[in-house]
């Protein structure tokens, strides 16, 4: 294998290891309070970007009524990464790794927020902020649905993260085999 071919395989392996590790973290420690306090810097950065996107969603969807206003933050966290997945599915499979992971991470992030609705333990951006999902479920008269809805979002997030690992694994194996077979010729 040439030097640049080896580098491609090493980068593929690093990406595969990264998405595997961070997906495992999201499926386990991210679900706990202590795991969210001591999260890896990469997840913290993504969460911070997601927070701005969430707050922008309230503004963007706020013109559609109070219920959609409260749902807007979480909707934006799902809509933007979903659009990115769709765009890269049609144009560039390598970027699909980043966008699919971003979608999975957002679904899991939203699942934690939804699941917190009955207890309101998560810190919000200010003391006067209203917990979106607590308001939504109380408005709909069904706070007991928080856990099942949270579980559905969590499972879809895990599926997106698992797809990311599979796609990264595909590129790793493909690049290795292509480079290895090229060297045999």
VMD Tcl script that builds the backbone (N, CA, C; Angstrom):
set m [mol new atoms 555]
animate dup $m
set s [atomselect $m all]
$s set {name element resname resid chain x y z} {
  {N N UNK 1 A 0.843 -1.176 0.000}
  {CA C UNK 1 A 0.000 0.000 0.000}
  {C C UNK 1 A 0.887 1.238 0.000}
  {N N UNK 2 A 0.528 2.200 -0.843}
  {CA C UNK 2 A 1.272 3.448 -0.858}
  {C C UNK 2 A 1.022 4.260 0.394}
  {N N UNK 3 A 1.882 5.256 0.601}
  {CA C UNK 3 A 1.784 6.080 1.812}
  {C C UNK 3 A 0.419 6.765 1.926}
  {N N UNK 4 A -0.073 7.358 0.831}
  {CA C UNK 4 A -1.367 8.047 0.886}
  {C C UNK 4 A -2.513 7.054 1.066}
  {N N UNK 5 A -2.375 5.859 0.482}
  {CA C UNK 5 A -3.403 4.830 0.660}
  {C C UNK 5 A -3.469 4.371 2.110}
  {N N UNK 6 A -2.319 4.239 2.749}
  {CA C UNK 6 A -2.292 3.856 4.161}
  {C C UNK 6 A -2.942 4.941 5.018}
  {N N UNK 7 A -2.693 6.186 4.668}
  {CA C UNK 7 A -3.268 7.295 5.420}
  {C C UNK 7 A -4.796 7.273 5.335}
  {N N UNK 8 A -5.338 6.967 4.164}
  {CA C UNK 8 A -6.786 6.893 3.994}
  {C C UNK 8 A -7.369 5.817 4.907}
  {N N UNK 9 A -6.727 4.665 4.948}
  {CA C UNK 9 A -7.210 3.570 5.794}
  {C C UNK 9 A -7.093 3.939 7.268}
  {N N UNK 10 A -6.005 4.597 7.672}
  {CA C UNK 10 A -5.837 5.027 9.064}
  {C C UNK 10 A -6.913 6.037 9.446}
  {N N UNK 11 A -7.186 6.990 8.562}
  {CA C UNK 11 A -8.243 7.981 8.822}
  {C C UNK 11 A -9.592 7.274 8.927}
  {N N UNK 12 A -9.857 6.330 8.031}
  {CA C UNK 12 A -11.102 5.552 8.112}
  {C C UNK 12 A -11.217 4.846 9.456}
  {N N UNK 13 A -10.126 4.233 9.911}
  {CA C UNK 13 A -10.137 3.531 11.198}
  {C C UNK 13 A -10.392 4.487 12.359}
  {N N UNK 14 A -9.784 5.669 12.302}
  {CA C UNK 14 A -10.003 6.665 13.354}
  {C C UNK 14 A -11.458 7.137 13.381}
  {N N UNK 15 A -12.018 7.362 12.221}
  {CA C UNK 15 A -13.423 7.774 12.139}
  {C C UNK 15 A -14.324 6.658 12.677}
  {N N UNK 16 A -14.056 5.426 12.275}
  {CA C UNK 16 A -14.835 4.291 12.756}
  {C C UNK 16 A -14.738 4.168 14.275}
  {N N UNK 17 A -13.538 4.303 14.809}
  {CA C UNK 17 A -13.354 4.225 16.262}
  {C C UNK 17 A -14.085 5.371 16.956}
  {N N UNK 18 A -14.000 6.567 16.389}
  {CA C UNK 18 A -14.652 7.735 16.989}
  {C C UNK 18 A -16.160 7.599 17.025}
  {N N UNK 19 A -16.777 7.276 15.885}
  {CA C UNK 19 A -18.242 7.171 15.884}
  {C C UNK 19 A -18.703 5.994 16.735}
  {N N UNK 20 A -17.912 4.946 16.804}
  {CA C UNK 20 A -18.276 3.807 17.666}
  {C C UNK 20 A -18.233 4.214 19.133}
  {N N UNK 21 A -17.141 4.865 19.543}
  {CA C UNK 21 A -16.992 5.282 20.938}
  {C C UNK 21 A -18.085 6.276 21.337}
  {N N UNK 22 A -18.280 7.314 20.521}
  {CA C UNK 22 A -19.260 8.340 20.874}
  {C C UNK 22 A -20.693 7.803 20.812}
  {N N UNK 23 A -20.971 6.870 19.919}
  {CA C UNK 23 A -22.294 6.248 19.878}
  {C C UNK 23 A -22.521 5.423 21.145}
  {N N UNK 24 A -21.506 4.702 21.581}
  {CA C UNK 24 A -21.619 3.931 22.824}
  {C C UNK 24 A -21.856 4.874 24.006}
  {N N UNK 25 A -21.130 5.980 24.021}
  {CA C UNK 25 A -21.306 6.966 25.094}
  {C C UNK 25 A -22.746 7.497 25.106}
  {N N UNK 26 A -23.275 7.851 23.938}
  {CA C UNK 26 A -24.643 8.371 23.856}
  {C C UNK 26 A -25.666 7.342 24.327}
  {N N UNK 27 A -25.395 6.076 24.060}
  {CA C UNK 27 A -26.330 5.014 24.445}
  {C C UNK 27 A -26.261 4.684 25.927}
  {N N UNK 28 A -25.175 5.069 26.590}
  {CA C UNK 28 A -25.002 4.669 27.993}
  {C C UNK 28 A -24.859 5.886 28.909}
  {N N UNK 29 A -23.666 6.413 29.052}
  {CA C UNK 29 A -23.378 7.474 30.022}
  {C C UNK 29 A -24.153 8.761 29.773}
  {N N UNK 30 A -24.438 9.085 28.532}
  {CA C UNK 30 A -25.147 10.325 28.194}
  {C C UNK 30 A -26.535 10.346 28.829}
  {N N UNK 31 A -27.053 9.171 29.116}
  {CA C UNK 31 A -28.384 9.060 29.697}
  {C C UNK 31 A -28.413 9.397 31.188}
  {N N UNK 32 A -27.239 9.477 31.824}
  {CA C UNK 32 A -27.171 9.742 33.263}
  {C C UNK 32 A -26.765 11.192 33.507}
  {N N UNK 33 A -27.137 11.710 34.671}
  {CA C UNK 33 A -26.765 13.087 35.000}
  {C C UNK 33 A -25.248 13.237 35.057}
  {N N UNK 34 A -24.558 12.306 35.719}
  {CA C UNK 34 A -23.101 12.431 35.840}
  {C C UNK 34 A -22.424 12.287 34.478}
  {N N UNK 35 A -22.977 11.446 33.617}
  {CA C UNK 35 A -22.418 11.297 32.275}
  {C C UNK 35 A -22.577 12.547 31.437}
  {N N UNK 36 A -23.635 13.296 31.681}
  {CA C UNK 36 A -23.848 14.539 30.929}
  {C C UNK 36 A -23.010 15.673 31.499}
  {N N UNK 37 A -22.636 15.578 32.773}
  {CA C UNK 37 A -21.774 16.603 33.366}
  {C C UNK 37 A -20.334 16.431 32.887}
  {N N UNK 38 A -19.894 15.190 32.759}
  {CA C UNK 38 A -18.508 14.885 32.375}
  {C C UNK 38 A -18.446 14.301 30.965}
  {N N UNK 39 A -19.099 14.961 30.026}
  {CA C UNK 39 A -19.146 14.432 28.665}
  {C C UNK 39 A -17.861 14.741 27.893}
  {N N UNK 40 A -17.540 13.908 26.907}
  {CA C UNK 40 A -16.381 14.183 26.054}
  {C C UNK 40 A -16.537 15.532 25.353}
  {N N UNK 41 A -15.434 16.198 25.111}
  {CA C UNK 41 A -15.444 17.545 24.521}
  {C C UNK 41 A -16.158 17.567 23.171}
  {N N UNK 42 A -16.009 16.509 22.395}
  {CA C UNK 42 A -16.665 16.458 21.080}
  {C C UNK 42 A -18.185 16.521 21.248}
  {N N UNK 43 A -18.709 15.755 22.187}
  {CA C UNK 43 A -20.152 15.751 22.429}
  {C C UNK 43 A -20.589 17.099 22.995}
  {N N UNK 44 A -19.781 17.686 23.858}
  {CA C UNK 44 A -20.111 18.996 24.422}
  {C C UNK 44 A -20.205 20.043 23.315}
  {N N UNK 45 A -19.293 20.013 22.366}
  {CA C UNK 45 A -19.317 20.968 21.247}
  {C C UNK 45 A -20.581 20.767 20.413}
  {N N UNK 46 A -20.884 19.506 20.094}
  {CA C UNK 46 A -22.090 19.225 19.311}
  {C C UNK 46 A -23.331 19.671 20.081}
  {N N UNK 47 A -23.379 19.368 21.381}
  {CA C UNK 47 A -24.511 19.790 22.211}
  {C C UNK 47 A -24.668 21.308 22.228}
  {N N UNK 48 A -23.561 22.026 22.271}
  {CA C UNK 48 A -23.609 23.487 22.292}
  {C C UNK 48 A -24.164 24.021 20.976}
  {N N UNK 49 A -23.704 23.476 19.860}
  {CA C UNK 49 A -24.243 23.866 18.551}
  {C C UNK 49 A -25.740 23.539 18.496}
  {N N UNK 50 A -26.091 22.358 19.003}
  {CA C UNK 50 A -27.494 21.947 19.004}
  {C C UNK 50 A -28.359 22.876 19.847}
  {N N UNK 51 A -27.822 23.381 20.943}
  {CA C UNK 51 A -28.582 24.307 21.789}
  {C C UNK 51 A -28.944 25.579 21.019}
  {N N UNK 52 A -27.989 26.123 20.273}
  {CA C UNK 52 A -28.272 27.312 19.463}
  {C C UNK 52 A -29.309 26.988 18.388}
  {N N UNK 53 A -29.176 25.815 17.790}
  {CA C UNK 53 A -30.129 25.396 16.773}
  {C C UNK 53 A -31.517 25.218 17.410}
  {N N UNK 54 A -31.566 24.640 18.593}
  {CA C UNK 54 A -32.819 24.439 19.324}
  {C C UNK 54 A -33.511 25.785 19.583}
  {N N UNK 55 A -32.747 26.724 20.113}
  {CA C UNK 55 A -33.329 28.038 20.415}
  {C C UNK 55 A -33.775 28.749 19.143}
  {N N UNK 56 A -33.030 28.600 18.055}
  {CA C UNK 56 A -33.437 29.163 16.768}
  {C C UNK 56 A -34.732 28.547 16.270}
  {N N UNK 57 A -34.933 27.277 16.585}
  {CA C UNK 57 A -36.172 26.598 16.198}
  {C C UNK 57 A -37.393 27.216 16.842}
  {N N UNK 58 A -37.242 27.687 18.087}
  {CA C UNK 58 A -38.374 28.365 18.738}
  {C C UNK 58 A -38.754 29.619 17.948}
  {N N UNK 59 A -37.755 30.364 17.513}
  {CA C UNK 59 A -38.019 31.568 16.731}
  {C C UNK 59 A -38.646 31.210 15.382}
  {N N UNK 60 A -38.029 30.250 14.691}
  {CA C UNK 60 A -38.465 29.879 13.344}
  {C C UNK 60 A -39.895 29.336 13.340}
  {N N UNK 61 A -40.207 28.447 14.294}
  {CA C UNK 61 A -41.533 27.832 14.343}
  {C C UNK 61 A -42.520 28.624 15.205}
  {N N UNK 62 A -42.051 29.675 15.853}
  {CA C UNK 62 A -42.889 30.433 16.779}
  {C C UNK 62 A -44.076 31.119 16.168}
  {N N UNK 63 A -44.039 31.339 14.878}
  {CA C UNK 63 A -45.138 32.028 14.205}
  {C C UNK 63 A -46.319 31.098 13.933}
  {N N UNK 64 A -46.179 29.828 14.275}
  {CA C UNK 64 A -47.208 28.836 13.952}
  {C C UNK 64 A -48.067 28.465 15.159}
  {N N UNK 65 A -48.022 29.269 16.194}
  {CA C UNK 65 A -48.838 28.999 17.379}
  {C C UNK 65 A -47.999 28.532 18.556}
  {N N UNK 66 A -48.601 28.580 19.720}
  {CA C UNK 66 A -47.877 28.295 20.967}
  {C C UNK 66 A -47.379 26.855 21.059}
  {N N UNK 67 A -48.192 25.884 20.675}
  {CA C UNK 67 A -47.771 24.483 20.741}
  {C C UNK 67 A -46.567 24.240 19.831}
  {N N UNK 68 A -46.637 24.718 18.603}
  {CA C UNK 68 A -45.526 24.536 17.668}
  {C C UNK 68 A -44.308 25.331 18.130}
  {N N UNK 69 A -44.524 26.478 18.769}
  {CA C UNK 69 A -43.407 27.238 19.336}
  {C C UNK 69 A -42.623 26.366 20.309}
  {N N UNK 70 A -43.326 25.699 21.236}
  {CA C UNK 70 A -42.632 24.873 22.220}
  {C C UNK 70 A -42.003 23.636 21.582}
  {N N UNK 71 A -42.630 23.109 20.543}
  {CA C UNK 71 A -42.067 21.955 19.840}
  {C C UNK 71 A -40.945 22.364 18.891}
  {N N UNK 72 A -40.908 23.635 18.526}
  {CA C UNK 72 A -39.995 24.118 17.491}
  {C C UNK 72 A -38.526 23.871 17.746}
  {N N UNK 73 A -38.097 23.993 18.994}
  {CA C UNK 73 A -36.687 23.754 19.292}
  {C C UNK 73 A -36.283 22.333 18.978}
  {N N UNK 74 A -37.058 21.378 19.458}
  {CA C UNK 74 A -36.762 19.966 19.199}
  {C C UNK 74 A -36.971 19.625 17.728}
  {N N UNK 75 A -38.000 20.224 17.112}
  {CA C UNK 75 A -38.219 19.996 15.683}
  {C C UNK 75 A -37.002 20.423 14.864}
  {N N UNK 76 A -36.457 21.583 15.180}
  {CA C UNK 76 A -35.292 22.072 14.449}
  {C C UNK 76 A -34.109 21.121 14.620}
  {N N UNK 77 A -33.983 20.527 15.815}
  {CA C UNK 77 A -32.888 19.589 16.068}
  {C C UNK 77 A -33.027 18.315 15.247}
  {N N UNK 78 A -34.213 18.022 14.771}
  {CA C UNK 78 A -34.428 16.836 13.952}
  {C C UNK 78 A -34.467 17.203 12.460}
  {N N UNK 79 A -35.100 18.328 12.145}
  {CA C UNK 79 A -35.276 18.719 10.743}
  {C C UNK 79 A -33.940 19.042 10.070}
  {N N UNK 80 A -33.106 19.877 10.676}
  {CA C UNK 80 A -31.842 20.262 10.019}
  {C C UNK 80 A -30.915 19.077 9.771}
  {N N UNK 81 A -30.640 18.229 10.765}
  {CA C UNK 81 A -29.788 17.069 10.464}
  {C C UNK 81 A -30.430 16.110 9.452}
  {N N UNK 82 A -31.765 15.979 9.491}
  {CA C UNK 82 A -32.446 15.106 8.521}
  {C C UNK 82 A -32.261 15.634 7.101}
  {N N UNK 83 A -32.375 16.947 6.934}
  {CA C UNK 83 A -32.135 17.543 5.613}
  {C C UNK 83 A -30.687 17.336 5.174}
  {N N UNK 84 A -29.758 17.460 6.114}
  {CA C UNK 84 A -28.347 17.238 5.784}
  {C C UNK 84 A -28.116 15.786 5.361}
  {N N UNK 85 A -28.740 14.842 6.058}
  {CA C UNK 85 A -28.623 13.428 5.669}
  {C C UNK 85 A -29.161 13.238 4.258}
  {N N UNK 86 A -30.316 13.810 3.975}
  {CA C UNK 86 A -30.938 13.667 2.667}
  {C C UNK 86 A -30.042 14.238 1.558}
  {N N UNK 87 A -29.465 15.421 1.807}
  {CA C UNK 87 A -28.594 16.051 0.809}
  {C C UNK 87 A -27.374 15.175 0.545}
  {N N UNK 88 A -26.723 14.701 1.602}
  {CA C UNK 88 A -25.499 13.932 1.404}
  {C C UNK 88 A -25.772 12.500 0.963}
  {N N UNK 89 A -26.955 12.008 1.205}
  {CA C UNK 89 A -27.326 10.697 0.685}
  {C C UNK 89 A -27.354 10.745 -0.836}
  {N N UNK 90 A -27.736 11.893 -1.371}
  {CA C UNK 90 A -27.810 12.064 -2.813}
  {C C UNK 90 A -26.484 12.496 -3.442}
  {N N UNK 91 A -25.567 13.051 -2.640}
  {CA C UNK 91 A -24.382 13.621 -3.279}
  {C C UNK 91 A -23.035 13.131 -2.755}
  {N N UNK 92 A -22.909 12.843 -1.501}
  {CA C UNK 92 A -21.586 12.485 -1.000}
  {C C UNK 92 A -21.649 11.556 0.191}
  {N N UNK 93 A -21.419 10.278 -0.051}
  {CA C UNK 93 A -21.580 9.290 1.015}
  {C C UNK 93 A -20.637 9.495 2.184}
  {N N UNK 94 A -19.475 10.047 1.960}
  {CA C UNK 94 A -18.547 10.236 3.085}
  {C C UNK 94 A -19.100 11.234 4.100}
  {N N UNK 95 A -19.740 12.284 3.627}
  {CA C UNK 95 A -20.339 13.254 4.552}
  {C C UNK 95 A -21.567 12.676 5.240}
  {N N UNK 96 A -22.094 11.595 4.687}
  {CA C UNK 96 A -23.228 10.925 5.311}
  {C C UNK 96 A -22.860 10.457 6.724}
  {N N UNK 97 A -21.608 10.107 6.949}
  {CA C UNK 97 A -21.167 9.673 8.277}
  {C C UNK 97 A -21.417 10.789 9.289}
  {N N UNK 98 A -20.963 11.988 8.980}
  {CA C UNK 98 A -21.109 13.109 9.911}
  {C C UNK 98 A -22.579 13.491 10.102}
  {N N UNK 99 A -23.331 13.561 9.019}
  {CA C UNK 99 A -24.711 14.014 9.133}
  {C C UNK 99 A -25.611 12.972 9.796}
  {N N UNK 100 A -25.387 11.701 9.496}
  {CA C UNK 100 A -26.183 10.636 10.127}
  {C C UNK 100 A -25.884 10.583 11.624}
  {N N UNK 101 A -24.609 10.757 11.975}
  {CA C UNK 101 A -24.261 10.771 13.400}
  {C C UNK 101 A -24.908 11.972 14.093}
  {N N UNK 102 A -24.869 13.128 13.439}
  {CA C UNK 102 A -25.467 14.343 13.992}
  {C C UNK 102 A -26.967 14.142 14.230}
  {N N UNK 103 A -27.649 13.489 13.286}
  {CA C UNK 103 A -29.073 13.198 13.456}
  {C C UNK 103 A -29.288 12.279 14.658}
  {N N UNK 104 A -28.499 11.211 14.757}
  {CA C UNK 104 A -28.632 10.283 15.878}
  {C C UNK 104 A -28.379 10.958 17.210}
  {N N UNK 105 A -27.341 11.784 17.256}
  {CA C UNK 105 A -27.005 12.491 18.491}
  {C C UNK 105 A -28.145 13.430 18.884}
  {N N UNK 106 A -28.730 14.121 17.914}
  {CA C UNK 106 A -29.841 15.034 18.211}
  {C C UNK 106 A -31.072 14.281 18.689}
  {N N UNK 107 A -31.372 13.157 18.075}
  {CA C UNK 107 A -32.516 12.360 18.523}
  {C C UNK 107 A -32.323 11.901 19.969}
  {N N UNK 108 A -31.114 11.474 20.295}
  {CA C UNK 108 A -30.838 11.038 21.666}
  {C C UNK 108 A -30.891 12.227 22.616}
  {N N UNK 109 A -30.359 13.371 22.185}
  {CA C UNK 109 A -30.423 14.579 23.001}
  {C C UNK 109 A -31.868 14.974 23.275}
  {N N UNK 110 A -32.687 14.967 22.250}
  {CA C UNK 110 A -34.100 15.312 22.405}
  {C C UNK 110 A -34.801 14.277 23.287}
  {N N UNK 111 A -34.417 13.007 23.163}
  {CA C UNK 111 A -35.049 11.970 24.000}
  {C C UNK 111 A -34.793 12.218 25.481}
  {N N UNK 112 A -33.593 12.698 25.806}
  {CA C UNK 112 A -33.289 13.014 27.204}
  {C C UNK 112 A -34.174 14.163 27.683}
  {N N UNK 113 A -34.340 15.177 26.840}
  {CA C UNK 113 A -35.172 16.336 27.185}
  {C C UNK 113 A -36.639 15.922 27.347}
  {N N UNK 114 A -37.129 15.096 26.435}
  {CA C UNK 114 A -38.511 14.624 26.523}
  {C C UNK 114 A -38.710 13.821 27.809}
  {N N UNK 115 A -37.783 12.916 28.090}
  {CA C UNK 115 A -37.888 12.068 29.267}
  {C C UNK 115 A -37.830 12.843 30.579}
  {N N UNK 116 A -37.261 14.028 30.533}
  {CA C UNK 116 A -37.142 14.870 31.725}
  {C C UNK 116 A -38.423 15.658 32.027}
  {N N UNK 117 A -39.380 15.617 31.120}
  {CA C UNK 117 A -40.582 16.438 31.263}
  {C C UNK 117 A -41.302 16.273 32.599}
  {N N UNK 118 A -41.526 15.063 33.102}
  {CA C UNK 118 A -42.258 14.951 34.370}
  {C C UNK 118 A -41.485 15.492 35.575}
  {N N UNK 119 A -40.171 15.369 35.573}
  {CA C UNK 119 A -39.366 15.731 36.754}
  {C C UNK 119 A -38.674 17.085 36.659}
  {N N UNK 120 A -38.436 17.571 35.445}
  {CA C UNK 120 A -37.782 18.868 35.195}
  {C C UNK 120 A -36.474 19.015 35.989}
  {N N UNK 121 A -35.564 18.072 35.813}
  {CA C UNK 121 A -34.279 18.113 36.508}
  {C C UNK 121 A -33.156 18.715 35.665}
  {N N UNK 122 A -33.323 18.713 34.351}
  {CA C UNK 122 A -32.273 19.248 33.481}
  {C C UNK 122 A -32.151 20.759 33.676}
  {N N UNK 123 A -30.923 21.266 33.670}
  {CA C UNK 123 A -30.771 22.723 33.729}
  {C C UNK 123 A -31.212 23.339 32.399}
  {N N UNK 124 A -31.945 24.433 32.488}
  {CA C UNK 124 A -32.385 25.150 31.295}
  {C C UNK 124 A -31.499 26.369 31.101}
  {N N UNK 125 A -31.707 27.116 30.018}
  {CA C UNK 125 A -30.814 28.235 29.718}
  {C C UNK 125 A -30.968 29.396 30.684}
  {N N UNK 126 A -32.089 29.457 31.417}
  {CA C UNK 126 A -32.260 30.483 32.453}
  {C C UNK 126 A -33.239 29.964 33.497}
  {N N UNK 127 A -33.232 30.594 34.634}
  {CA C UNK 127 A -34.141 30.186 35.708}
  {C C UNK 127 A -35.606 30.430 35.349}
  {N N UNK 128 A -35.847 31.389 34.461}
  {CA C UNK 128 A -37.229 31.707 34.097}
  {C C UNK 128 A -37.709 30.939 32.859}
  {N N UNK 129 A -36.834 30.100 32.285}
  {CA C UNK 129 A -37.214 29.349 31.082}
  {C C UNK 129 A -38.251 28.280 31.417}
  {N N UNK 130 A -39.114 28.026 30.467}
  {CA C UNK 130 A -40.144 26.992 30.613}
  {C C UNK 130 A -39.636 25.718 29.956}
  {N N UNK 131 A -39.774 24.594 30.633}
  {CA C UNK 131 A -39.378 23.290 30.081}
  {C C UNK 131 A -40.350 22.956 28.951}
  {N N UNK 132 A -39.836 22.942 27.708}
  {CA C UNK 132 A -40.685 22.758 26.529}
  {C C UNK 132 A -41.584 21.532 26.636}
  {N N UNK 133 A -40.983 20.404 26.920}
  {CA C UNK 133 A -41.733 19.154 26.879}
  {C C UNK 133 A -42.676 19.011 28.072}
  {N N UNK 134 A -42.329 19.593 29.187}
  {CA C UNK 134 A -43.259 19.601 30.308}
  {C C UNK 134 A -44.503 20.391 29.912}
  {N N UNK 135 A -44.288 21.559 29.291}
  {CA C UNK 135 A -45.404 22.382 28.844}
  {C C UNK 135 A -46.236 21.627 27.804}
  {N N UNK 136 A -45.575 20.987 26.833}
  {CA C UNK 136 A -46.280 20.281 25.754}
  {C C UNK 136 A -47.156 19.171 26.321}
  {N N UNK 137 A -46.568 18.314 27.154}
  {CA C UNK 137 A -47.345 17.189 27.684}
  {C C UNK 137 A -48.454 17.653 28.622}
  {N N UNK 138 A -48.208 18.683 29.412}
  {CA C UNK 138 A -49.272 19.217 30.269}
  {C C UNK 138 A -50.369 19.864 29.438}
  {N N UNK 139 A -49.973 20.583 28.383}
  {CA C UNK 139 A -50.954 21.210 27.488}
  {C C UNK 139 A -51.833 20.148 26.826}
  {N N UNK 140 A -51.223 19.040 26.450}
  {CA C UNK 140 A -51.972 17.956 25.811}
  {C C UNK 140 A -52.673 17.059 26.832}
  {N N UNK 141 A -52.389 17.317 28.128}
  {CA C UNK 141 A -53.037 16.549 29.189}
  {C C UNK 141 A -52.537 15.124 29.313}
  {N N UNK 142 A -51.269 14.903 28.980}
  {CA C UNK 142 A -50.782 13.535 29.003}
  {C C UNK 142 A -49.300 13.466 29.368}
  {N N UNK 143 A -48.945 13.934 30.553}
  {CA C UNK 143 A -47.546 13.911 30.986}
  {C C UNK 143 A -47.016 12.482 31.070}
  {N N UNK 144 A -47.904 11.512 31.219}
  {CA C UNK 144 A -47.499 10.108 31.279}
  {C C UNK 144 A -46.928 9.578 29.974}
  {N N UNK 145 A -47.102 10.304 28.891}
  {CA C UNK 145 A -46.561 9.883 27.593}
  {C C UNK 145 A -45.093 10.279 27.413}
  {N N UNK 146 A -44.536 11.018 28.356}
  {CA C UNK 146 A -43.147 11.476 28.214}
  {C C UNK 146 A -42.189 10.304 28.046}
  {N N UNK 147 A -42.310 9.303 28.888}
  {CA C UNK 147 A -41.381 8.162 28.825}
  {C C UNK 147 A -41.493 7.381 27.516}
  {N N UNK 148 A -42.699 7.000 27.067}
  {CA C UNK 148 A -42.781 6.283 25.787}
  {C C UNK 148 A -42.286 7.106 24.593}
  {N N UNK 149 A -42.620 8.391 24.555}
  {CA C UNK 149 A -42.162 9.246 23.449}
  {C C UNK 149 A -40.645 9.386 23.499}
  {N N UNK 150 A -40.109 9.543 24.699}
  {CA C UNK 150 A -38.658 9.614 24.884}
  {C C UNK 150 A -37.991 8.340 24.380}
  {N N UNK 151 A -38.574 7.198 24.703}
  {CA C UNK 151 A -38.006 5.915 24.279}
  {C C UNK 151 A -37.988 5.765 22.764}
  {N N UNK 152 A -39.036 6.229 22.107}
  {CA C UNK 152 A -39.091 6.155 20.640}
  {C C UNK 152 A -37.986 7.017 20.030}
  {N N UNK 153 A -37.834 8.246 20.514}
  {CA C UNK 153 A -36.773 9.130 20.007}
  {C C UNK 153 A -35.397 8.510 20.262}
  {N N UNK 154 A -35.218 7.911 21.435}
  {CA C UNK 154 A -33.945 7.277 21.786}
  {C C UNK 154 A -33.625 6.118 20.842}
  {N N UNK 155 A -34.606 5.272 20.568}
  {CA C UNK 155 A -34.379 4.121 19.681}
  {C C UNK 155 A -34.023 4.599 18.271}
  {N N UNK 156 A -34.741 5.597 17.766}
  {CA C UNK 156 A -34.402 6.122 16.442}
  {C C UNK 156 A -33.004 6.751 16.435}
  {N N UNK 157 A -32.630 7.397 17.530}
  {CA C UNK 157 A -31.270 7.929 17.638}
  {C C UNK 157 A -30.224 6.839 17.616}
  {N N UNK 158 A -30.487 5.754 18.342}
  {CA C UNK 158 A -29.558 4.614 18.335}
  {C C UNK 158 A -29.445 4.003 16.944}
  {N N UNK 159 A -30.567 3.903 16.246}
  {CA C UNK 159 A -30.545 3.354 14.885}
  {C C UNK 159 A -29.692 4.235 13.971}
  {N N UNK 160 A -29.860 5.553 14.071}
  {CA C UNK 160 A -29.051 6.467 13.244}
  {C C UNK 160 A -27.572 6.336 13.579}
  {N N UNK 161 A -27.240 6.240 14.874}
  {CA C UNK 161 A -25.835 6.076 15.268}
  {C C UNK 161 A -25.290 4.737 14.786}
  {N N UNK 162 A -26.091 3.676 14.883}
  {CA C UNK 162 A -25.655 2.359 14.404}
  {C C UNK 162 A -25.425 2.383 12.893}
  {N N UNK 163 A -26.291 3.077 12.155}
  {CA C UNK 163 A -26.089 3.230 10.706}
  {C C UNK 163 A -24.787 3.955 10.417}
  {N N UNK 164 A -24.473 4.934 11.242}
  {CA C UNK 164 A -23.214 5.664 11.082}
  {C C UNK 164 A -22.024 4.732 11.250}
  {N N UNK 165 A -22.065 3.905 12.269}
  {CA C UNK 165 A -20.970 2.949 12.501}
  {C C UNK 165 A -20.865 1.978 11.327}
  {N N UNK 166 A -21.994 1.512 10.831}
  {CA C UNK 166 A -21.990 0.584 9.695}
  {C C UNK 166 A -21.412 1.252 8.445}
  {N N UNK 167 A -21.815 2.488 8.180}
  {CA C UNK 167 A -21.296 3.220 7.008}
  {C C UNK 167 A -19.791 3.447 7.154}
  {N N UNK 168 A -19.360 3.858 8.337}
  {CA C UNK 168 A -17.922 4.067 8.569}
  {C C UNK 168 A -17.166 2.752 8.417}
  {N N UNK 169 A -17.736 1.670 8.912}
  {CA C UNK 169 A -17.107 0.351 8.756}
  {C C UNK 169 A -17.025 -0.056 7.299}
  {N N UNK 170 A -18.067 0.233 6.536}
  {CA C UNK 170 A -18.069 -0.065 5.109}
  {C C UNK 170 A -16.918 0.649 4.404}
  {N N UNK 171 A -16.762 1.941 4.668}
  {CA C UNK 171 A -15.676 2.688 4.025}
  {C C UNK 171 A -14.313 2.180 4.465}
  {N N UNK 172 A -14.179 1.810 5.721}
  {CA C UNK 172 A -12.911 1.302 6.219}
  {C C UNK 172 A -12.539 0.002 5.504}
  {N N UNK 173 A -13.468 -0.920 5.456}
  {CA C UNK 173 A -13.201 -2.211 4.811}
  {C C UNK 173 A -12.974 -2.025 3.312}
  {N N UNK 174 A -13.818 -1.224 2.672}
  {CA C UNK 174 A -13.687 -0.995 1.228}
  {C C UNK 174 A -12.340 -0.368 0.888}
  {N N UNK 175 A -11.970 0.688 1.603}
  {CA C UNK 175 A -10.683 1.336 1.321}
  {C C UNK 175 A -9.517 0.390 1.572}
  {N N UNK 176 A -9.603 -0.392 2.631}
  {CA C UNK 176 A -8.528 -1.341 2.919}
  {C C UNK 176 A -8.411 -2.366 1.797}
  {N N UNK 177 A -9.540 -2.955 1.398}
  {CA C UNK 177 A -9.505 -3.983 0.356}
  {C C UNK 177 A -9.061 -3.416 -0.984}
  {N N UNK 178 A -9.568 -2.259 -1.353}
  {CA C UNK 178 A -9.176 -1.634 -2.621}
  {C C UNK 178 A -7.675 -1.358 -2.614}
  {N N UNK 179 A -7.180 -0.800 -1.525}
  {CA C UNK 179 A -5.753 -0.486 -1.440}
  {C C UNK 179 A -4.910 -1.750 -1.383}
  {N N UNK 180 A -5.378 -2.764 -0.678}
  {CA C UNK 180 A -4.645 -4.022 -0.564}
  {C C UNK 180 A -4.613 -4.745 -1.903}
  {N N UNK 181 A -5.766 -4.796 -2.584}
  {CA C UNK 181 A -5.831 -5.482 -3.885}
  {C C UNK 181 A -5.037 -4.738 -4.953}
  {N N UNK 182 A -5.007 -3.417 -4.869}
  {CA C UNK 182 A -4.210 -2.624 -5.803}
  {C C UNK 182 A -2.738 -2.940 -5.654}
  {N N UNK 183 A -2.319 -3.142 -4.421}
  {CA C UNK 183 A -0.917 -3.451 -4.155}
  {C C UNK 183 A -0.538 -4.831 -4.678}
  {N N UNK 184 A -1.489 -5.764 -4.705}
  {CA C UNK 184 A -1.215 -7.106 -5.196}
  {C C UNK 184 A -0.997 -7.133 -6.689}
  {N N UNK 185 A -1.596 -6.176 -7.420}
  {CA C UNK 185 A -1.452 -6.138 -8.880}
  {C C UNK 185 A -0.085 -5.782 -9.324}
}
mol reanalyze $m
mol bondsrecalc $m
mol representation Tube
mol addrep $m
